[in-house]
Amino acid sequence: MTQKAGLQTNLRIEAFEEVPLNQAPDFAIEHGAVLLREFFAPNEVDALRQLVERTLTELDVNSTWGANPFESQAWLHLQRSILPSAELSALRNHRRVTNLFESIFGQSVMVERGDVCRVVWPNEPPTRPHQDHWYVGGSTQVWTLWFALSDCPLQAGPLAVILDGQNKQLHEHLGEGVGSQGCMVANDVTWTASDMRQGDAIAFHCMTVHRALLNRTQGAPRLSVDCRYQPEDEPVHTRRIDGSNARESSS
Ligand SMILES: O=C(O)CCC(=O)C(=O)O
């Protein structure tokens, strides 16, 4: 956290502290997020990367999703191809993943609490600052595992988080359109982000404010997946802690 990683436009960005895997659950609980370096071996994620690339070729999408990706038929088709795939299932349910969240939750893990495959083209507007609880609702113990399917240096627009594990308040989110709401953050806030390599991951709590950085590369899309988990004995619903419903304002 203390190492300076660089500046993107006017964002202040510091690199993640690197902690060994056996300390990751405690670090994640304390700070609201943790970087998991080499969480998957490159060969473990490569089959999924290839499936995503084949699907993009079939869909003939090669430079943009258009004005709102989440409303594009091609994007929906990508999700329908990737989310039920055996390639993703092998990673989503990997013992390393369930062990991590079992340690964080102190109990068994429920998988498939909302997973997304991301293909982010150069210069497309990056994901706005938000908290996943706004979009998912339900348990305030939902965590996300975001992992890179191919190398993703800062220039290619990886995930950035605000490490503030003590702050579990839901912020107001504003904005029109599917998946386009975001929350306000102070101009001088410090974001935490690192160069990500294929198989590196970030686990973060549903109240942790996060965003994506802009993909400033030429040509190559950023490929990643985010999978969500919660304790098995927590109810599944879409009501937020403020009583509003995640379904109503995010669709
Ligand atoms: O990868 C991205 O662009 C955004 C990811 C995200 O917001 C999430 O995993 O909740």
The ligand as a MOL file (V3000), in Angstrom:
LIG
                    3D

  0  0  0     0  0            999 V3000
M  V30 BEGIN CTAB
M  V30 COUNTS 10 9 0 0 0
M  V30 BEGIN ATOM
M  V30 1 O -13.4950 -5.1450 -14.2690 0
M  V30 2 C -14.1570 -4.1130 -14.2730 0
M  V30 3 O -14.0970 -3.2770 -15.1860 0
M  V30 4 C -15.1030 -3.8360 -13.1590 0
M  V30 5 C -15.1830 -4.9320 -12.1740 0
M  V30 6 C -16.1420 -4.6330 -11.0900 0
M  V30 7 O -16.6520 -3.5610 -10.9390 0
M  V30 8 C -16.4680 -5.7030 -10.1630 0
M  V30 9 O -15.8530 -6.7760 -10.2340 0
M  V30 10 O -17.3640 -5.4850 -9.3190 0
M  V30 END ATOM
M  V30 BEGIN BOND
M  V30 1 2 1 2
M  V30 2 1 2 3
M  V30 3 1 2 4
M  V30 4 1 4 5
M  V30 5 1 5 6
M  V30 6 2 6 7
M  V30 7 1 6 8
M  V30 8 2 8 9
M  V30 9 1 8 10
M  V30 END BOND
M  V30 END CTAB
M  END
